[in-house]
Each structure stands twice: as structure tokens, then as C-alpha cells.
Amino acid sequence: MLVSYNWLKNYVDLGDITPEELAEKITKSGIEVEGVEYFAEKSTNVVVGYVVSCEQHPNADKLNLCQVDVGDETLQIICGAPNVAKGQKVAVAKPGAKLPGGIKIKKVKLRGVESNGMICSLQELGVDEKYIAQDIAEGIFVFPEDAPVGESIVPLLNLDDAILELDILANRADAMSMLGVAYEVAAIINKEVKFPEETYTASEEKAEDYISVEVEAADLNPYYGAFVIKDVEIKPSPLWMRNYLMAAGVRPINNVVDITNYVLMEYGQPLHAFDYERFNSEKILVRRANAGEKLVTLDEQERTLAEDQLVITNGKEATALAGVMGGANTDVTDETTNVLLEVAYFAGGSIRKTVKATGLRSESSSRFEKGIDPNRVKKAGMRASHLLQKYANGKVLSGVVEFDELDKSEKTVVVPTDAINERLGTEIAAEEIAEILNRLQFPFTQGKDIFTVQVPTRRGDITIFEDMLEEIARIYGYDKLPYTLPEGSNQAGGLSEKQLLKRKVKQYMQSAGLSETLTYSLTNEVNIKQLISPEIEEQNPAPVKLAMPMSEDHKYLRLSILPEMLGSLAYNIARNQVNLAYYEMGSVFVSDEKELTKQPTELLRLAGALTGKWVEQPWQQEKKEVDFYVVKGIVEGLFDFLEIPVHFQQAKMDHMHPGRTAVIQINHQTAGFIGQLHPGLQKKLDLKDTYVFDLNLEKIYEVFENDPSYQEIPKYPSVARDIAFILDKDVLAGDVKQLIEEVGAPLVKQVNIFDVYEGDNVPEGKKSIAYSLLYQDPNKTLKDDEVEASYGKIVEAVNKKFDAYIRS
């Protein structure tokens, strides 16, 4: 909402408050002022001049030699504007004047003839071209005949005006008008509101003899009023009105259209003027549109209407899209003599649907959408009739032809004094509350420690005690509210155990070289079935479908983070980002109900996806592609970081490579999986070899211990022994490693697999796996016989359990 400071002064005495100070006061009271801009840059020594004579320049075909009276002297000025003429009153920049843009006016010679000044256009005076009426956009500006010669043009053209841009939220629809802002400002600075003149002299003819009103859709249009104004003169609107409209961002057109726009901005009540003759009917019928009905709107676009859209008709055809835009077949033109003026109340929901369907958004529709004051509808028509009578010489016919089922009742809110002070922590006296209500112009009755407030209909946002509490608090002054520190033995806040775990996991993932992603928690019908971790899959979860999805791609709550993450991977690879490593921590949503009766369970998970090169050092000619063991190493490193023992078990899963997939087990329970995507899925997503992991952070949280731990650095030397077993091909190396760790404890501190061999000197159906064992005792130096004894036990246990023998 653009608010003209000079226009606002017509309703509220602002005294010596500057625009910037006023903006600060309004912002402090609850409506944010986004900025203050001045209507035009400052001009000096520019006055109204009278063109005494205008002749062609003796040495130039397109220049005019003018004698211009500027009050205290007559100046000879050469002007190239095509519309300059004798008898006009124009804006004259005298020698020494300064114009916007740093232009200085001097005495010059043009084609051998002296010129003492400049006759100016509005653009040259700093007015934005988009606000200038089309009929004066080309050439100089011509003042009305009553403009005083020699007077400064600054107040006449409103060039010293400041524009306050208000950010009006949906609940403060009352502030989308000059009167609404006037009520607000008057309450803030404790001044009275001066109301516009609405009276007019009605002719003896009756409006009902010319028009009737019928409303078939009373639920969408509870009030419709029609005024008839005859014998109007179409001409430019008065200068002050044009100035205010331009300041509000509205381009002047002619007096009739300008008056409807002026009242719209002044009262916040949209109006529409029809050419009575072009309306071609004595009946207004408001109804829902017929399916497929056509209407050419004022923007010359043909619209195909839907059945839920409200239209104004002449009984036969649509003439306007109610509350949004008029029709091109009934608009006011230069030949208009009789005006049919519409004032109406349209339901905001209906207007909102029409705007969404047509894409047409206007000053009128935005106000209907947010809600208008039902008690100001008819008054706006009276105000417009007053102005049409005064500035268009129209004859206003007697009476208003109307359909009226509009609820204009005021809401009542009870405000206990004690409750106000209890909520605000203040000690506001009843007398001060009464003063605040008077400043807001809210009628009330006062009892003992209680106020019964009649809320004016212009404030549709106030319905309950809390609304009134806010009004009192903001006028009292938010900066006056007392502040206190919490009492008691409360300790400083800290992170929960789960928050600490999440931070540790993120810290590790980032240190490992992975980048965090944030993908949608919503997915499509295909992705909802893909890459679900086995421990979730075994619950046979039912996909949770949204009742009103944004799109087909976002209609289900995800059961896995990976599908959307792979979409991000594919998106970046398509843009030549080929070496990628992503991780994401987020929730999946599990439900066992086909028809939801309760909220789905949210489970926290950690997922990752890697593709391309993991290491690349061109100078050393070193590179390594991402593979299963890179991902396994990252996951193992995470569990080592969290000090949680895990076990990897080979597995087969849908959409995963059958030979490169493993589930992750904690305490013999599945807690996620790792592996390579199935080649078929990779091809479908246009991915190269891609490896993923998906971990159950809920399970990890159950076993995670955040106790600080310390392990003393060993003082005594360690002993390394290598051993290679000949095993059956189907024996898992990890199972053998686990057995070695169990039997070798506590002396065996570390077991690593460093070789797997099949081929010459190894029997068919067998394989050789080599292990490196690290022995160490924290309290002494180990002796050879101690190591040999432990070594022998390990060999015996492995041979016995796996039918193995040592490779010689």
C-alpha cells in the first residue's frame, strides 16, 4: 500500500511530524513501513507561466518562439514541444533553476535566437512516466486555467510529496485505504480523523426508473447498489486528484474513471462505472457464470468463464467479472454521458478463486479478497456521486437501487482490566485503557474493572479478547512493556543426547568429505517403493498419501531418503558435476494403516550416495573410483567414531546390485544397508556406478553412549603376526575375523584382512585369506610363548569351526 503523506494530511493533522518520523511511529505500532520515497527530486525556481504568444522559430521548423509571463517578468523561451500553444499555463524553469538529474537552466541561444528558460514536461520535473496520463505523456504539461501565474509548481504538482510504502498483512485489510491509514495514524498520534464530504444534491428523477437490481448468488454478493448519474462531462480530473492518484501509483485517465479509483484508494471500497447507454439494459443481474461463457475484459482479452465465477450481466450477457475487472463493451469512453455506478460487497473467497483462475489481480480484487468494511460500501457510492456532481457536472438521480442482505452488525468483545495487565505484565489504569479505546475510535461501555467494546466493522480482524489485547498493547507502546528475567534455579540450556548424536554424525560426515543435501520429504508413486531398508520393509509399511498434494511428484511421505537424493545426484551429473558424495539426515514416515487414523511414525535416518572419483591427484597420476569398500570404510569409520560395534552381512535387495550389497547389524539386529545400485536402476537414472548407504539413527541412538572415554597410550611394544587360512569358498572372511577377535582377546587388539587368493597351489573350491594380527599387553612386554599360545588357540579354533588349515 502506497500512502501519500500530503494526501494523508487531508484526514489527520500531522503537525510538524516528518514522513520519516511518521514511518517509524507506524512501524512501532505494528504495521511495517518498508520505505519512504519522495515523489520527485527537488526542483528550484520553477513557476507557473502564461504563454502570451507562440510563433514559429525563424530559423527552425520544429521549434517555437514563445513569450511567457512568469508573474514578475516576461521571458522569451524557445520550446520544441508539439503541444505548446498561446494561452496555456505551463511549468517554466527560469534561468538559474535546478531540475531533477542535476540539470541547471541557463540563458542560451538556439539557432541564433536567445532563450531565457525552459517550458517543462512532467518527466523533466521528475515524475515517473508510468504514472503520467497518456494524453499528456508527449509534450509539456498544461495547467488548468485557475493556476496562479508566478506561483511555484511544487505544491501544485505535489512534487514535495513523500510516499510511505506499507507492508499490509492479510489481517489488516482496514489499512488498505487512506481512511484506514488515517484511523491508524490518528490513534498513534492521538488526533481526530477528518472525514470526506459525501453529500450531494439529488435530482427529482429516480434511479429506480432507469435500472433495477437482481442478485441470484446472494451467498457471494450480499449487497449490490446502483447509482445513476446523468449528463456527465468527460474531461481531465482536477489537478489535485491526479496528483494524489499518481502518488498512489495509479495512472489518471479521465474524471469519471479517476473518481472511482480515487474513492477506491480513499475508502478501500472498489467501484465500477458503466456507460449506461452501452450497458444497454434497465436491469442488472448478478449471477454465477455459465460454463464456457465468454467475456472480453478491459484489457481486450477474451476470457472463458467457469461456473464458480461471479459475473455482472445486463440480463442477457456478462458485462463485468465481479470484483476483478469490467468488460470492454460497457466501459466509460469520451462519448459517455450517463454513468451507472456500481457499489457492491463480494465474498472474498469467490474473488480469490476467480483471480487464481484468470490470473487477473487488481487493486479492487486485492481488497475484496482481504475483506472490506460492510458499513462503508454505500458511503463510497455517495462519496463518488458527490465528486461526480462536483467535477463532472453530473446529475445524481434520487435514490440507490440496491439488493441488501449484508450483515453490518458489530462484534462485541469483553475486556477485563486485570486480564490485560496480567497478560502484558503492566499496570495500565482503567482511565488509560479508556483513552486508548477512544483514540482507536472503538465505542465502549465501562463497568467496574471491565470494558465492553463494540468493534467497528472496519476492523474485521478483531473478534476475541486477545485481538483487543494486541490493540491496547500496540497503542500503549510495545517499547513501554516491562521486561523481566526468569526467576528460580533454572540452569542454562544444553543439547539433548539425540541432538549431540546428530551433531557428531554430521561432524564426521563432513570431515569424511561428504556434502549435505536437503531433499523433499515428499515423493512420487514410483520412488515410494524403492530402496526401503530391510528392517522397515519387514514391517510391510503402508505408503502415506497426502490428501491435497502439491503435485504428482510430491504426493507421498517418503519411506526412504535415497530416491530423492539420487534425483539430486542425477540433476548435478547432467550439469557436468561428476564426482559427487552426498549425505542427508532426515525423517522417513512409517505407518501400518491403509486409512490413517493417527499420525505416521517419524524415524530418523542417515543416507548417503557417492559416484565418480573418490581420489584424484593428477600430479601424482593417482586416482581411485568410488567402490563398495570406500563406502564401507566411511560407514565403518562412523561407527568407530561413535564407538559402536557393527557387523556387515551380505544380502540381496530390490534395486541393489546382487553381489555388492550388505545389511548392517547392531547387536544382531538390522540397522541399515550399504551397497551399489542395481545396474538397471543406474541406467534408468542416467548414473554411472553409484554406491549408497542408509542407516537407522534411531537404533544407533539406542546403543550410543556419550560418556567421555580415555584409552592410555601403551607403554610396551606390540607384536605383529600374519596368518593365512585355506577355507571353503563359501566361508565369509568376516566370520573368521570375528572368531579370531573373540578367541584372541584380550591380547589381540586388531585384526585386518590383507589378502585373498584363488588360483595355483590352492585346491579347487577353496580360497586363501590372510590376516594380520596385532598383539599387545598394556601392562607388560609380551613374551614369545604367550604370543605362540594365543596363536595356537586361534589356529585350532578356526580349523575346528571352518574346517580350515594354514597355508604353507
MARKOLKE-298340 format. One record per residue (C-alpha): x, y, z. Coordinates in steps of 0.05 Angstrom, whole numbers, padded with zeros to 5 digits, always signed. Layout:
<rs>
XYZ
...
</rs>
This chain:
<rs>
+00000+00000+00000
+00029+00067-00022
+00009+00124+00024
+00017+00196+00002
+00040+00239+00060
+00006+00301+00031
-00059+00263+00017
-00059+00236+00088
-00055+00307+00116
-00126+00318+00090
-00153+00270+00142
-00104+00277+00201
-00067+00338+00227
+00005+00313+00224
+00034+00377+00252
+00109+00380+00245
+00119+00304+00242
+00165+00288+00183
+00150+00230+00136
+00208+00191+00165
+00185+00202+00237
+00114+00181+00218
+00141+00118+00185
+00178+00100+00249
+00115+00111+00291
+00072+00068+00245
+00124+00012+00245
+00128+00012+00321
+00053+00006+00326
+00051-00058+00285
+00047-00042+00210
+00116-00044+00178
+00135+00014+00133
+00183-00015+00083
+00209+00052+00059
+00198+00126+00047
+00209+00155-00022
+00196+00225-00047
+00150+00234-00107
+00203+00272-00147
+00272+00300-00139
+00275+00371-00114
+00266+00428-00164
+00280+00501-00152
+00258+00565-00186
+00204+00531-00228
+00139+00571-00232
+00073+00574-00269
+00078+00615-00333
+00026+00642-00382
+00043+00635-00456
+00028+00705-00483
+00048+00687-00554
+00074+00627-00592
+00105+00634-00661
+00148+00591-00704
+00223+00598-00694
+00251+00640-00752
+00307+00591-00764
+00277+00523-00746
+00214+00487-00769
+00204+00446-00706
+00218+00500-00654
+00170+00552-00626
+00188+00621-00602
+00145+00637-00540
+00135+00698-00497
+00118+00673-00428
+00092+00715-00369
+00121+00687-00304
+00090+00740-00259
+00147+00788-00247
+00172+00788-00319
+00160+00762-00389
+00212+00712-00414
+00229+00694-00485
+00233+00618-00487
+00246+00571-00546
+00205+00506-00539
+00205+00444-00583
+00143+00412-00552
+00090+00397-00605
+00032+00416-00558
+00055+00485-00535
+00005+00540-00554
-00015+00611-00539
-00060+00619-00477
-00032+00559-00440
-00008+00559-00368
+00056+00518-00365
+00113+00499-00318
+00172+00546-00331
+00243+00535-00306
+00272+00605-00301
+00346+00619-00313
+00384+00592-00253
+00332+00538-00239
+00354+00467-00219
+00316+00407-00245
+00319+00333-00225
+00381+00298-00251
+00426+00357-00236
+00402+00398-00296
+00416+00473-00289
+00378+00523-00333
+00418+00579-00365
+00406+00633-00417
+00425+00603-00485
+00419+00617-00559
+00383+00566-00603
+00392+00575-00678
+00413+00647-00666
+00355+00666-00621
+00361+00677-00546
+00322+00631-00499
+00314+00651-00426
+00288+00588-00391
+00253+00523-00406
+00180+00501-00411
+00178+00433-00376
+00143+00366-00384
+00125+00324-00323
+00181+00277-00339
+00231+00334-00337
+00202+00353-00268
+00218+00283-00242
+00151+00248-00248
+00155+00175-00267
+00130+00165-00337
+00087+00104-00319
+00042+00150-00276
+00031+00203-00329
-00035+00203-00366
-00030+00182-00439
-00058+00248-00466
-00001+00288-00434
+00054+00237-00439
+00081+00270-00502
+00100+00343-00493
+00096+00396-00439
+00047+00396-00381
-00010+00446-00385
-00040+00472-00320
-00115+00485-00310
-00138+00556-00324
-00142+00573-00249
-00068+00560-00236
-00037+00625-00207
+00017+00655-00252
+00084+00663-00219
+00070+00612-00164
+00118+00554-00151
+00096+00490-00187
+00120+00445-00129
+00055+00447-00087
+00011+00450-00149
+00041+00385-00176
+00052+00353-00108
+00126+00347-00123
+00145+00353-00050
+00103+00293-00030
+00133+00233+00007
+00107+00163-00007
+00105+00113+00051
+00104+00040+00029
+00065-00001+00079
+00070-00076+00083
-00003-00094+00097
-00013-00164+00123
-00076-00203+00108
-00107-00189+00176
-00102-00113+00168
-00146-00103+00107
-00172-00040+00140
-00105-00006+00126
-00113-00015+00051
-00145+00053+00045
-00127+00125+00060
-00182+00129+00112
-00159+00064+00144
-00088+00091+00149
-00117+00156+00176
-00153+00118+00232
-00087+00084+00248
-00045+00147+00248
-00096+00186+00287
-00095+00133+00341
-00019+00133+00343
-00010+00208+00349
-00076+00220+00387
-00110+00264+00335
-00180+00267+00306
-00199+00240+00237
-00229+00289+00188
-00279+00253+00143
-00291+00267+00068
-00354+00301+00043
-00407+00252+00019
-00468+00296+00009
-00496+00313-00059
-00559+00345-00087
-00604+00292-00118
-00647+00308-00178
-00722+00296-00180
-00713+00237-00226
-00708+00169-00192
-00653+00119-00205
-00704+00062-00200
-00737+00088-00263
-00673+00073-00301
-00647+00010-00270
-00666-00050-00228
-00621-00098-00190
-00629-00174-00183
-00579-00219-00148
-00583-00295-00158
-00520-00310-00119
-00534-00276-00052
-00483-00320-00017
-00428-00289-00060
-00459-00220-00067
-00500-00200-00005
-00501-00126-00025
-00506-00093-00093
-00522-00019-00102
-00531+00021-00166
-00527+00098-00172
-00546+00133-00236
-00511+00198-00255
-00535+00233-00318
-00505+00286-00364
-00433+00277-00341
-00377+00315-00377
-00317+00271-00393
-00254+00313-00382
-00190+00311-00342
-00200+00304-00267
-00178+00362-00222
-00103+00370-00215
-00102+00354-00141
-00137+00287-00154
-00089+00269-00210
-00031+00285-00164
-00057+00240-00108
-00072+00183-00156
-00002+00186-00185
+00027+00187-00115
-00012+00123-00100
+00014+00091-00163
-00049+00099-00205
-00047+00130-00274
-00101+00183-00286
-00148+00171-00345
-00209+00217-00342
-00252+00248-00288
-00302+00191-00283
-00252+00134-00281
-00206+00175-00236
-00262+00187-00186
-00276+00113-00180
-00202+00099-00170
-00196+00157-00121
-00253+00131-00078
-00224+00061-00082
-00158+00087-00052
-00194+00133-00003
-00247+00086+00024
-00218+00018+00006
-00283+00004-00029
-00278-00017-00102
-00327+00017-00150
-00342+00007-00224
-00371+00056-00273
-00412+00030-00332
-00432+00071-00392
-00507+00069-00383
-00522+00070-00458
-00471+00017-00474
-00497-00026-00416
-00560-00029-00459
-00609-00053-00407
-00652-00028-00350
-00635-00089-00308
-00573-00111-00271
-00570-00186-00258
-00514-00215-00215
-00505-00289-00223
-00454-00345-00229
-00425-00352-00298
-00448-00406-00346
-00396-00458-00363
-00357-00436-00424
-00388-00365-00424
-00344-00313-00458
-00326-00242-00435
-00278-00192-00465
-00248-00154-00406
-00220-00084-00405
-00151-00109-00424
-00181-00132-00491
-00171-00206-00473
-00227-00256-00484
-00240-00297-00421
-00274-00364-00418
-00312-00366-00352
-00326-00422-00303
-00389-00437-00264
-00359-00415-00197
-00342-00345-00222
-00389-00287-00208
-00409-00240-00264
-00448-00176-00272
-00497-00180-00330
-00548-00136-00364
-00597-00193-00360
-00572-00224-00425
-00496-00223-00427
-00438-00215-00379
-00413-00143-00374
-00361-00150-00318
-00323-00202-00279
-00349-00185-00209
-00297-00152-00164
-00240-00165-00213
-00247-00128-00280
-00300-00095-00322
-00319-00114-00392
-00294-00076-00453
-00365-00070-00481
-00391-00024-00426
-00331+00017-00404
-00332+00093-00399
-00307+00129-00461
-00300+00202-00483
-00372+00197-00511
-00403+00174-00445
-00458+00220-00419
-00495+00176-00369
-00460+00133-00316
-00485+00072-00280
-00443+00068-00216
-00435+00000-00182
-00421-00007-00107
-00421-00078-00082
-00397-00127-00030
-00368-00191-00059
-00346-00252-00018
-00271-00254-00013
-00266-00329-00026
-00303-00323-00092
-00258-00266-00116
-00196-00305-00095
-00216-00365-00137
-00231-00321-00197
-00164-00286-00192
-00128-00352-00187
-00165-00380-00247
-00157-00319-00292
-00091-00291-00268
-00123-00222-00263
-00103-00185-00200
-00123-00113-00189
-00129-00061-00135
-00202-00079-00130
-00194-00154-00125
-00139-00150-00073
-00186-00111-00027
-00245-00157-00038
-00200-00217-00024
-00178-00190+00043
-00246-00163+00063
-00278-00094+00060
-00319-00055+00111
-00393-00071+00101
-00413-00004+00131
-00371+00035+00081
-00399+00004+00017
-00457+00051+00006
-00419+00111+00034
-00366+00100-00020
-00421+00106-00073
-00445+00170-00041
-00374+00198-00039
-00365+00182-00113
-00432+00213-00130
-00411+00277-00093
-00347+00280-00134
-00381+00265-00200
-00431+00320-00187
-00375+00369-00169
-00322+00351-00221
-00362+00320-00278
-00424+00365-00272
-00466+00303-00267
-00538+00300-00243
-00545+00247-00189
-00613+00213-00193
-00652+00204-00129
-00644+00140-00090
-00599+00079-00093
-00625+00017-00127
-00600-00039-00084
-00602-00111-00062
-00584-00116+00011
-00575-00179+00053
-00509-00156+00082
-00493-00166+00155
-00469-00098+00181
-00471-00116+00255
-00412-00100+00301
-00378-00152+00344
-00374-00144+00419
-00311-00160+00458
-00307-00160+00534
-00240-00133+00561
-00225-00143+00636
-00173-00093+00661
-00139-00145+00706
-00132-00193+00648
-00097-00140+00606
-00045-00125+00659
-00036-00198+00676
-00021-00215+00603
+00023-00155+00590
+00057-00151+00657
+00036-00078+00662
-00003-00034+00710
-00045+00004+00659
-00101+00042+00694
-00173+00036+00671
-00171+00110+00652
-00112+00098+00605
-00147+00038+00573
-00208+00082+00561
-00164+00135+00529
-00133+00083+00483
-00202+00058+00462
-00223+00129+00447
-00160+00140+00405
-00177+00077+00366
-00249+00104+00359
-00278+00039+00388
-00344+00053+00423
-00347+00021+00492
-00384+00018+00558
-00343+00016+00622
-00362-00023+00684
-00323-00040+00746
-00255-00066+00721
-00285-00086+00654
-00297-00056+00585
-00349-00079+00535
-00323-00057+00467
-00364-00050+00404
-00314-00066+00349
-00327-00024+00285
-00339-00066+00223
-00278-00034+00190
-00236-00077+00238
-00257-00146+00217
-00193-00174+00247
-00216-00162+00319
-00263-00216+00345
-00235-00240+00413
-00202-00214+00476
-00132-00229+00450
-00144-00185+00390
-00164-00127+00434
-00105-00141+00479
-00059-00132+00419
-00093-00066+00400
-00085-00038+00470
-00012-00062+00475
+00010-00031+00409
-00023+00037+00421
+00003+00036+00493
+00072+00023+00462
+00109-00042+00456
+00171-00005+00478
+00137+00011+00544
+00123-00061+00563
+00165-00082+00623
+00216-00136+00616
+00237-00186+00670
+00288-00241+00677
+00265-00312+00694
+00264-00327+00768
+00284-00392+00803
+00341-00441+00797
+00336-00453+00722
+00401-00476+00691
+00428-00456+00624
+00401-00496+00566
+00440-00551+00532
+00435-00602+00477
+00398-00667+00487
+00433-00734+00477
+00399-00741+00410
+00420-00672+00388
+00492-00688+00408
+00490-00752+00367
+00463-00715+00306
+00519-00664+00312
+00572-00717+00319
+00546-00754+00258
+00544-00691+00216
+00613-00672+00240
+00640-00740+00219
+00606-00740+00151
+00632-00671+00133
+00702-00690+00156
+00698-00752+00112
+00687-00708+00052
+00612-00714+00040
+00567-00654+00025
+00500-00647+00060
+00436-00645+00018
+00364-00627+00038
+00312-00661-00006
+00237-00662-00004
+00203-00706+00048
+00151-00718-00006
+00159-00764-00065
+00121-00797-00121
+00087-00864-00131
+00149-00897-00162
+00201-00873-00112
+00158-00891-00052
+00171-00965-00066
+00246-00960-00078
+00308-00971-00033
+00270-00984+00031
+00315-01011+00086
+00301-01084+00104
+00281-01070+00177
+00228-01022+00151
+00208-01067+00093
+00193-01125+00141
+00141-01082+00176
+00101-01080+00110
+00091-01005+00115
+00032-00971+00081
+00051-00910+00039
+00024-00846+00070
-00012-00806+00016
-00027-00732+00023
-00100-00711+00019
-00082-00649-00023
-00014-00659-00055
+00022-00601-00089
+00037-00644-00150
+00041-00716-00173
+00115-00716-00156
+00101-00697-00083
+00041-00738-00062
+00071-00789-00013
+00111-00783+00051
+00178-00817+00038
+00198-00885+00065
+00270-00875+00043
+00314-00814+00035
+00353-00845-00023
+00306-00838-00083
+00301-00762-00078
+00376-00757-00063
+00391-00797-00126
+00348-00747-00164
+00394-00692-00139
+00454-00733-00159
+00427-00743-00229
+00409-00669-00235
+00481-00648-00219
+00513-00701-00262
+00472-00676-00321
+00506-00609-00309
+00577-00638-00312
+00587-00646-00237
+00612-00719-00240
+00650-00731-00174
+00596-00727-00121
+00589-00750-00049
+00525-00732-00013
+00495-00747+00055
+00429-00727+00087
+00399-00735+00156
+00324-00734+00158
+00259-00769+00174
+00221-00824+00140
+00148-00836+00155
+00123-00905+00172
+00050-00926+00182
+00017-00994+00183
-00052-00965+00167
-00082-00963+00098
-00131-00910+00122
-00095-00863+00170
-00128-00853+00238
-00064-00828+00272
+00000-00794+00253
+00053-00837+00220
+00116-00853+00260
+00176-00810+00242
+00242-00848+00242
+00308-00811+00237
+00356-00839+00185
+00423-00822+00154
+00432-00836+00079
+00489-00824+00030
+00504-00832-00044
+00572-00829-00078
+00594-00834-00151
+00653-00815-00194
+00725-00810-00169
+00739-00812-00094
+00812-00792-00101
+00845-00757-00159
+00916-00729-00157
+00936-00712-00229
+01007-00692-00210
+01020-00759-00177
+00978-00794-00230
+00936-00823-00175
+00861-00835-00178
+00811-00881-00146
+00738-00891-00166
+00685-00898-00113
+00672-00971-00097
+00640-01015-00045
+00700-01012+00001
+00703-00936+00000
+00631-00932+00024
+00641-00989+00074
+00703-00953+00101
+00663-00889+00111
+00608-00926+00148
+00658-00966+00190
+00694-00901+00206
+00628-00872+00231
+00615-00930+00278
+00687-00928+00303
+00678-00854+00316
+00615-00869+00356
+00648-00930+00388
+00591-00976+00367
+00609-01047+00344
+00575-01068+00279
+00572-01128+00233
+00563-01130+00158
+00522-01186+00128
+00518-01200+00054
+00447-01191+00028
+00403-01184-00033
+00354-01126-00041
+00309-01099-00095
+00342-01044-00136
+00411-01061-00107
+00469-01099-00140
+00460-01173-00122
+00535-01184-00107
+00553-01117-00076
+00502-01105-00021
+00505-01116+00054
+00460-01103+00112
+00488-01071+00175
+00474-01105+00241
+00480-01077+00312
+00471-01128+00367
+00447-01178+00314
+00391-01130+00292
+00388-01098+00223
+00402-01023+00225
+00410-01005+00152
+00447-01026+00089
+00503-01007+00041
+00519-01026-00030
+00517-01009-00103
+00454-00991-00141
+00428-01043-00189
+00455-01030-00259
+00384-01026-00286
+00366-00970-00237
+00431-00934-00252
+00416-00935-00326
+00345-00910-00314
+00372-00851-00274
+00430-00838-00323
+00480-00852-00268
+00547-00887-00271
+00567-00935-00216
+00535-00906-00153
+00543-00931-00082
+00494-00916-00026
+00484-00927+00048
+00423-00919+00093
+00429-00922+00169
+00377-00926+00224
+00396-00869+00271
+00340-00889+00319
+00375-00956+00330
+00443-00922+00335
+00416-00874+00387
+00392-00933+00430
+00462-00961+00436
+00502-00896+00433
+00537-00878+00498
+00561-00807+00504
+00606-00820+00563
+00675-00789+00557
+00727-00843+00550
+00802-00846+00552
+00849-00900+00530
+00920-00896+00556
+00975-00897+00504
+01011-00965+00510
+01080-00963+00542
+01100-01032+00517
+01116-01056+00447
+01067-01093+00404
+01078-01157+00364
+01051-01169+00294
+01036-01239+00267
+01008-01257+00199
+00968-01320+00185
+00935-01347+00121
+00879-01399+00123
+00856-01444+00067
+00780-01440+00071
+00719-01464+00032
+00697-01412-00019
+00630-01401+00016
+00662-01384+00083
+00657-01309+00097
+00722-01274+00115
+00685-01231+00165
+00662-01292+00204
+00733-01317+00210
+00756-01247+00232
+00703-01245+00285
+00724-01313+00313
+00798-01291+00315
+00778-01229+00354
+00737-01270+00404
+00790-01324+00416
+00849-01277+00415
+00821-01228+00466
+00847-01193+00506
+00917-01196+00476
+00896-01189+00403
+00880-01115+00395
+00869-01111+00320
+00854-01159+00262
+00859-01139+00190
+00848-01177+00125
+00904-01161+00076
+00900-01214+00022
+00851-01261-00013
+00878-01311-00064
+00848-01364-00110
+00889-01399-00163
+00953-01440-00169
+00971-01482-00108
+00902-01472-00078
+00854-01532-00084
+00791-01523-00126
+00733-01498-00086
+00780-01466-00036
+00809-01396-00024
+00866-01367+00017
+00852-01309+00063
+00909-01276+00100
+00900-01239+00167
+00947-01192+00204
+00942-01197+00280
+00968-01143+00328
+00985-01168+00398
+00995-01120+00456
+00990-01120+00532
+00982-01052+00565
+01017-01074+00629
+01079-01112+00605
+01122-01134+00547
+01094-01197+00516
+01137-01260+00514
+01143-01305+00454
+01109-01364+00489
+01049-01320+00507
+01040-01299+00434
+01051-01371+00410
+00999-01398+00459
+00947-01347+00435
+00966-01360+00363
+00957-01435+00372
+00887-01426+00403
+00866-01383+00344
+00890-01434+00292
+00856-01491+00330
+00790-01453+00335
+00789-01433+00262
+00808-01503+00238
+00754-01534+00281
+00697-01487+00263
+00711-01476+00189
+00748-01540+00171
+00808-01497+00152
+00882-01505+00153
+00942-01460+00150
+00970-01445+00082
+01043-01463+00078
</rs>
